[in-house]
Amino acid sequence: MDASKILLYFGYLMSGLLSLSGIIVISGFLLPPHIPQKFRIMFGIVLLLYGIYRFITLRVKQQQKDEERFS
Protein backbone atom coordinates (compact mmCIF):
# COMPACT_ATOMS: atom_id res chain seq x y z
CA MET A 1 0.00 0.00 0.00
CA ASP A 2 1.45 3.33 -1.01
CA ALA A 3 1.32 6.62 0.86
CA SER A 4 -1.38 8.13 -1.34
CA LYS A 5 -3.84 5.36 -0.42
CA ILE A 6 -3.09 5.82 3.28
CA LEU A 7 -3.66 9.57 3.01
CA LEU A 8 -6.87 8.98 1.06
CA TYR A 9 -8.25 6.67 3.75
CA PHE A 10 -7.13 9.10 6.44
CA GLY A 11 -8.98 11.89 4.62
CA TYR A 12 -12.15 9.80 4.47
CA LEU A 13 -11.79 8.96 8.15
CA MET A 14 -11.38 12.64 9.06
CA SER A 15 -14.39 13.70 6.98
CA GLY A 16 -16.46 11.03 8.70
CA LEU A 17 -15.27 12.09 12.14
CA LEU A 18 -15.98 15.75 11.40
CA SER A 19 -19.48 14.95 10.20
CA LEU A 20 -20.11 12.71 13.20
CA SER A 21 -18.83 15.32 15.64
CA GLY A 22 -21.08 17.91 13.96
CA ILE A 23 -24.09 15.67 14.53
CA ILE A 24 -23.05 15.06 18.14
CA VAL A 25 -22.63 18.79 18.78
CA ILE A 26 -26.02 19.56 17.25
CA SER A 27 -27.66 16.90 19.39
CA GLY A 28 -26.10 18.44 22.51
CA PHE A 29 -23.98 15.55 23.81
CA LEU A 30 -20.53 17.08 23.33
CA LEU A 31 -20.74 20.66 24.63
CA PRO A 32 -21.54 21.67 28.21
CA PRO A 33 -25.15 22.68 28.93
CA HIS A 34 -24.33 26.34 29.62
CA ILE A 35 -23.39 26.91 25.94
CA PRO A 36 -26.24 28.75 24.15
CA GLN A 37 -28.32 26.57 21.84
CA LYS A 38 -27.91 28.87 18.83
CA PHE A 39 -24.11 28.69 19.13
CA ARG A 40 -24.22 24.91 19.54
CA ILE A 41 -26.37 24.47 16.45
CA MET A 42 -24.27 26.88 14.39
CA PHE A 43 -21.02 25.18 15.41
CA GLY A 44 -22.47 21.74 14.71
CA ILE A 45 -23.66 22.77 11.26
CA VAL A 46 -20.22 24.20 10.43
CA LEU A 47 -18.54 20.93 11.45
CA LEU A 48 -21.07 18.87 9.51
CA LEU A 49 -20.71 20.97 6.36
CA TYR A 50 -16.92 20.92 6.58
CA GLY A 51 -16.97 17.12 6.84
CA ILE A 52 -19.22 16.91 3.79
CA TYR A 53 -16.98 19.36 1.91
CA ARG A 54 -13.89 17.29 2.67
CA PHE A 55 -15.62 14.11 1.51
CA ILE A 56 -16.75 15.69 -1.76
CA THR A 57 -13.33 17.18 -2.54
CA LEU A 58 -11.65 13.84 -1.85
CA ARG A 59 -14.08 12.04 -4.15
CA VAL A 60 -13.60 14.57 -6.96
CA LYS A 61 -9.80 14.40 -6.69
CA GLN A 62 -9.90 10.60 -6.65
CA GLN A 63 -12.15 10.46 -9.72
CA GLN A 64 -9.86 12.86 -11.58
CA LYS A 65 -6.83 10.77 -10.67
CA ASP A 66 -8.61 7.58 -11.85
CA GLU A 67 -9.57 9.22 -15.15
CA GLU A 68 -5.96 10.32 -15.72
CA ARG A 69 -4.66 6.86 -14.90
CA PHE A 70 -7.05 5.02 -17.23
CA SER A 71 -6.86 7.53 -20.10
Secondary structure, DSSP 8 states (H G I E B T S, - for coil): --HHHHHHHHHHHHHHHHHHHHHHHHHTSSS-TTS-HHHHHHHHHHHHHHHHHHHHHHHHHHHHHHHHHH-
